[in-house]
Amino acid sequence: ASMMEWGDGDAADWLMNDILRGRPPDVVMASDVVYAHSAREELSRTVRRLCPVGHVGGRVLIAHRWRADPVDEDSFFRSFDDEFDRGEVGLEFFPEGSYYRTRSMIDMKYPVSIFEMRRKR
């Protein structure tokens, strides 16, 4: 496991070249990272750099808590749809009947979503 700042291309290259011996990571995990609109472009660049075109075996997992503007937040995830297959996973980890398994009456989203993205073939 390794941590890095979004948008730090040198750190991404160091991770892939020095630590992973020239290979992209098998899994990129992030949690609660989409709420800061100002950091989304850096996050997007870092995800694409760590899971480059052709790396169909890699996957990106992002846990997201929906906040004030779900349409805006969803646009971030939709921005990957041309390049990545995306699905919501992980609901089985939340107890039946819990708050986290209750959809909003406004937008029909769960309070927390876990998205898995894989490069399209």
C-alpha positions in Angstrom: 0.0 0.0 0.0 1.1 3.5 -0.7 -0.3 7.0 -0.3 0.1 9.9 -2.7 -1.3 13.3 -3.4 -3.8 13.5 -6.3 -2.2 15.1 -9.3 1.4 14.2 -8.3 2.6 12.7 -11.5 6.1 12.2 -10.2 4.8 10.2 -7.3 2.6 8.0 -9.6 5.6 7.4 -11.8 7.8 6.6 -8.8 5.2 4.1 -7.5 4.9 2.3 -10.8 8.6 2.4 -11.8 10.4 2.0 -8.6 8.0 0.1 -6.3 5.9 -1.9 -8.8 8.8 -2.6 -11.2 7.3 -0.9 -14.2 3.7 -2.1 -13.8 0.6 -0.2 -12.8 -1.0 -1.2 -9.5 -3.6 -4.0 -9.5 -5.9 -2.0 -7.3 -6.3 1.7 -6.6 -8.5 2.5 -3.6 -9.8 5.8 -2.4 -12.5 6.9 0.0 -14.3 10.2 0.5 -12.3 12.0 -2.2 -14.9 13.4 -4.6 -16.5 16.1 -2.4 -13.7 18.6 -3.0 -14.6 20.0 -6.4 -11.2 21.7 -6.6 -9.4 18.4 -6.4 -11.4 16.4 -8.9 -9.3 17.1 -12.0 -6.1 16.0 -10.1 -8.0 12.9 -8.9 -9.1 12.1 -12.4 -5.6 12.5 -13.8 -4.1 10.3 -11.1 -6.7 7.5 -11.6 -6.1 7.5 -15.3 -2.3 7.5 -14.9 -2.4 4.6 -12.3 -4.8 2.6 -14.4 -3.6 3.4 -18.0 -5.2 2.3 -21.3 -4.6 -1.4 -21.8 -4.4 -2.2 -18.1 -7.6 -4.2 -18.2 -6.7 -6.3 -15.2 -6.5 -3.3 -12.8 -9.4 -1.9 -10.9 -10.2 1.3 -9.1 -12.4 1.3 -6.0 -13.8 4.6 -4.8 -16.1 4.8 -1.7 -18.2 7.9 -1.9 -20.6 9.5 0.6 -23.2 11.5 -1.3 -23.4 15.1 -0.1 -25.2 18.3 -1.1 -25.2 18.0 -4.9 -25.4 14.4 -6.0 -25.9 15.4 -9.7 -22.6 17.3 -9.6 -20.8 14.5 -7.8 -22.2 11.9 -10.1 -20.8 13.9 -13.1 -17.4 13.1 -11.8 -18.0 9.3 -11.9 -19.8 9.6 -15.3 -16.6 11.3 -16.7 -14.9 7.9 -16.7 -17.7 6.0 -18.5 -16.1 6.3 -22.0 -12.9 4.6 -20.7 -14.0 2.5 -17.8 -16.7 0.0 -17.0 -18.3 1.1 -13.7 -20.5 -0.6 -11.2 -21.7 -0.2 -7.7 -20.4 -2.9 -5.3 -20.2 -3.6 -1.6 -23.8 -3.3 -0.4 -23.5 -6.8 1.0 -21.1 -5.4 3.6 -23.8 -3.1 5.1 -26.3 -4.8 7.5 -29.8 -5.4 6.2 -32.2 -2.6 7.2 -29.3 -0.2 8.1 -29.2 3.4 7.2 -26.6 2.6 4.5 -29.0 0.3 2.7 -31.8 2.9 2.6 -32.2 4.8 -0.7 -32.9 8.5 -0.6 -36.5 9.5 -1.5 -35.1 12.4 -3.5 -32.6 10.8 -5.8 -32.9 7.1 -5.0 -29.2 6.9 -4.1 -27.8 5.0 -1.1 -26.0 7.3 1.4 -22.7 5.7 0.6 -21.7 4.1 -2.7 -18.7 2.0 -3.5 -17.8 2.1 -7.2 -15.6 -0.4 -9.0 -14.1 0.8 -12.3 -12.2 -1.3 -14.7 -10.6 -0.2 -18.0 -12.7 -1.2 -21.0 -11.2 -3.7 -23.4 
